[in-house]
Amino acid sequence: MKPSVLVTRAIFPDVIERLSQYFDVDDNQPDLVLDATALRQRLAGKAGVLANAADRIDADVIAALPGLRAVCNMAVGYNNLDVPALTAAGIVATNTPDVLTETTADFGWALLMATARRVTESEHYLRAGKWERWSYDMLVGMDLYGSTLGILGMGRIGQGLARRAAGFGMQVLYHNRSQLPADMEQSLNARYVSKADLLKQSDHLILVLPYSPESHHAIGAPELALMKPTATLINLARGGIVDDGALAAALRDRKIFGAGLDVFEGEPSVHPDLLTVANVVLTPHIASASEKTRRAMANLAADNLIAALDAGPQAGKPATVINPEVMPKRR
Ligand code: GLV
């Protein structure tokens, strides 16, 4: 008998077909919302799950699923998973790094440019029929070229952003849990500074750090108060890293120039105050959403699931394991 797996969200049909060669697949192609109770019910009796970043798999869920052996996220972020609890239970956890790095960095650049040059605000202005004549200060924005880019969280995506900054003649400052080796700093032309200096000196600040209890509200009212009134803030990382209420107030009071947000606290809900300020660009968590990259993410998550459940050509060797220490003692 084939092991059973759950795919929690709709996904490319050929990926479901591929999984079906190895598993009895419980899919969700109608893409129904599975709340915590429904998710737990659908996980009963499953050996593995191809999960989405919104599916919370916590210690209680894990304790109720003695047959679960692999949790494979179709996302690079994995704050939806209780990794220590998975590891203690001998369950393999995987994510999808690398395949989305450049697409996500591209989107960070799109948000940055849209925010600094007020692209969406300009379009709304035009569509509303407000464009009657040229004016010297109509929708003026902030320059990218020659400005200082701050990157909070210098992982793969942060490094992709730093590489892009070179083409815009930007100085790159960064802050991270650990400083990069000197040769990497040199090749990225990036200088390590304290978080306070990053906040004070950046013309444009992009957040690309993982969400964790330590990074909860890493940007709140005190941090926003350190930023330049001409600065922009881009959140490409996770909701909860920014205190969205405090940000909406700072934008309303022009404490900073603008913000571009792809992720939100409590998404898909958006803080109502953010919807009332003009100087923010809002997108629905689409930074990795190119056709090619979403396919690559789905295929990597599926390959991880197949391998983690000891099937397919890479049996026992999933490519991108979050908790490699579990491998010798996995269920
Ligand atoms: C998207 O947010 C991801 O973590 O891949």
Boltz pocket constraint, residues with backbone or C-beta under 6 A from the ligand:
constraints:
  - pocket:
      binder: B
      contacts: [[A, 53], [A, 74], [A, 75], [A, 76], [A, 77], [A, 78], [A, 96], [A, 100], [A, 236], [A, 237], [A, 288]]
      max_distance: 6.0
